[in-house]
Amino acid sequence: MSSIREVAKLAGVSTGSVSRYLNGQTLKVANMEKIATAIDQLNYKENIIAKGLKNNRSFSVGLLMNNLSSRLSADIVASIEALMEENGYSLFLSCFNGEAQLVSQKIDYLLSHSIDGLILFEADETWPGMEKLVELTIPIISLNTPNQLENVDSILVNDRKSVRETIEQMIAMGHQSIGVIAAPQTEYVARERLAGALEAKKYSEKEITIDVYTGDYSRLSGFYGAKELLAKNITALFVCNYNMSIGALEYFNKSDQQIDQEIYFAHYDYLDELQTVLPERIIIQQPAVTIGELCGKRLIERMENQHTSGQTILLENKIYGMKQNN
């Protein structure tokens, strides 16, 4: 393994210059280019453990999330991990699998690894143990769930607006009896999506009926949700979750009612190319990669430059299939 002295010798600079370069300090452009070239030629790998001991840092980040079973979660984690590795950080991952009572224990587990930063994915600020965050001095970012603590940044997606616009589109198309398959209202994202549908009804000048079936995120609940709502003679159906939308589609395949011809269908999805399968439907797609990249960049900025926290960043979903003339 090459040493910092060998890098300095090949670059024609002092070891101090190489050390300052590795610590992110700005040098003369020519010297930085020479050092970068020498590092590449020698395939120099910095000793992260030694560097961490010297700077009292672990160069690791903790990520606490619900689970990795959804495509959204996997895409966000992959995006964060790629950015962290690119910047010399490792990622410790821990899941609470829908059990809020485990969150405090999981946070302690991540902190035991002397992490330099913490990411919380869909962890509600009201859950037991979350109050301990105020005592932490490391940067913290909350994804998909707001957190009002001064030392926490929140990165959110405007689900309420996206769902409201989708239901408004259905109303503009003449649908007055609309069904919504919602997720359990124990979570912020689920509440925001249903709130968007109810807002569309509230502010509509037409008499609109919205029937709500609450599923449990499973395909089976989507199947039975579609069955129950279609029995109420709805003409349009919106599903607030991808897995449940697959279950709803499975019910359509087994029933006599057909999408587009009899029932207008809209839902959350991960793959925008699927819009070609049912081109008339509305698909809401969350910006998973953008969420991950923004989270990673913001956390790295705060870890390395001690940037202020307490910001709330609101991102927009992509909506496919909206008719622009309505």
Phi, psi and omega in degrees: 000135181290155180249168179295330177294320179294323177297315181297318181296315181293324181280343181075031179230176179279160177295330178297322179295318179296318179299315179295322178298315181293335179270008174088008180282152181272128177244184172300141183305317182298317180293322179296321179293319179296317181294317180299319179294318180295319178299318181292316182294323182271355183053045184290130177245118181290141178282096184296323181297312180296319179296320180296319179296320181294320184259006182058042179225153180259346185053045176222155182230140177262139177232114178254124182219171181293295177199175181253018186283340182266153178296322180300311180300314181298318180293319180294314180298316180299320180293317179295314183298318180299317181291320180296314180298321179298331182255015173083020179248146173260161185239123173262124184247135177218141183240145177253355171049046175078000182259095185301331182292346180271349187300314181301315179297320182291323177297317178299322179298315181293320180295332180294344178267013177055043181296150179270346180201159184226133176244129177248122182249109179061042175251116186290137183294344181272354183288152179301136178096341182291339180294338180292344181298329183296338182272350184280145178259355179275155177296141180228138176231133178253126181255134174069359177218127182291150175219124188271359180295145185293335183264013183238131170268145177242129174245115187239163175243139185280067181295322182302314180296316183298315181291319179301316180294325179294314179293323177298325177296317178300317180296317179298333179279357176103004180280127181245344177240105188240136177255144179230123172264109185258164175267166180306135186277024178272353184238149184302311183299317180297319180294320180295320182293316178293322179300323178297319179294317182290329176295320179300319178293315184301318186263005178283142177278352180260160175281112185239139173248128175239114177263132184244130172245127180263114179265192182233025180081352184273158176297323181297320179291329175294321179298307183287332175296315178297318180300313182293317183289321179294333177292344179266011175064037173290158177247352179215145182227131175240132180244127188276003185210145184297309182301318180292330178292326176296318177297321178296318178297324177296324177293318178302321180296334181264348184259176179272348182273138185245140177293143179080315181282322181238326183234129175273134189236134177217149185192171171277142180213163179258334188246111183293338180290343179290348179296339180286342179289315176232081191297340183274349183278164175260133179238128174258127182235126179280145182279069188303311182297318179297319178301311181297314181295316181295319178299311182298314181296317181295318181293318179297318177302316183288324180291324187264335184237004179054044178294155178293157182241194179086013179275150171240122181248125183249120179258159180254144174283162168268137178239118179258142175094001179288139178271121188285343184270006180251000000 
